[in-house]
Amino acid sequence: MPSLRDFATWQPLLRLLRAAHAETLSAPGGHVAGQISPGAWSVPLPFRSPRPGRASLVSDNQEQFDAVGRIVEALEEDGSDGVSFVVEASSAPGGVRLHLIGPASSAEPGVATAHPGTLLLADGALPEPVRRLPEPVPDAVPAPSADVELLQRTLRERLPDAVGASEEEIAAAEARLGVPLPAELRALYQVVRGRYEDWDDYREPYDTIGCELLPLGEVYVADAASRRVPWRFAAMTAVETGPEDPVQGLVGSPGWIVFGDNGGGDRIAVDLTPGPEGHVGQVIIIGHEGNIGAGLVADSLTDMVVHRHFDGRPVRRAERPPLVAHVNRASLPSIEAAAHPGLEVLSIGVWEKEPLSLAPVFGLPRLRTLSAHPGTLADPCGISRLTHLEYLELPPTEWRVLLDAGAVPTGLLAAGIEAHRQRDNPLRTIALADEILALHGRPPITDITVLEGAARTGS
């Protein structure tokens, strides 16, 4: 098997990269970078388009697939989830210097890039939306449509051959979950236990229940930890639940009991922690592409199964100042327009006017996240006056200003460096990241292996 840290393993890919980026790799400071994992890769190579009228085939780009495949084999042999790499020219004719960057305990992996992802500046720290628990709604009760007897009777009529779960199986599930099954969900599993082998046609229970029913042993609590939201994405969102909302806008809840799937990866759950206008035991859908919140499916399991209600009900949201504000050429026109006491996240994007002052948001009690594009801040050192920041994302130049001025906020839990994927050398980004990590007493990104040799076999 190929070894991940053997230059020969990388040689076919390096030959392709050198041919595709000959000018870049011959210029002073020139580099190319990428990331490879067993399930996906991001490698800066041109992709050959298929001939007109024909679908793309692996054989159209066989050299690339074969070259990457050698590295994937080495990753699997090594038991590694992935590796990032940077290629630079070396002093030898036709030679290259390859930097292999392994995972770091103090940084999340970058997304499809060799640049480090979120820097973790405090052990075990979680973004505020992930820490948020559901608000109590003392007046919440089951929906009038909830009817255990009608639900069970309907299921038995529509699925006469169904096999139900035993009381012992239900008790074991409740012990594992640490919470009793809600009455309607218990009634459902008493009729249909959800095992795939019980059915000749899997569509039969789907069509009756309205979703793919999980086996009782796979039912789980969709708390915040189950959603696994990367730090950066969670830090850039906010939990918001208005008095008109039936579902709380959480990352996850100890009261979301997942029992099904819509067939596309979205989870179906019974909700025991509803919003102010919701019902205990309502059915919700947790999207697999979202990082926060869930949508209402039906006011009860009876409503979904018996009455075939799947679309929730309209919610007329009240106008409120946004908790997450985007200041850029297409959204809010100024930081003054974004500032209000409840503001949690400020994102400053593409901006074609004079750089902005942060003065309007000084002293805001809930502002915990700031992200800014290059050149958008008139005085980056003003960031030191944002005393409640937990997450800060800046370009390398602005980070350099803060570091040199000793103005990095002391309360940060995590940080991001907004580097250009190909223009900025990831090795410089890593050096900058190490400075930020050292300031917070965190270990540097040290798992870097340097290999050097000829990109072309036999040269």
Disulfide bonds with the S-S distance in Angstrom:
none
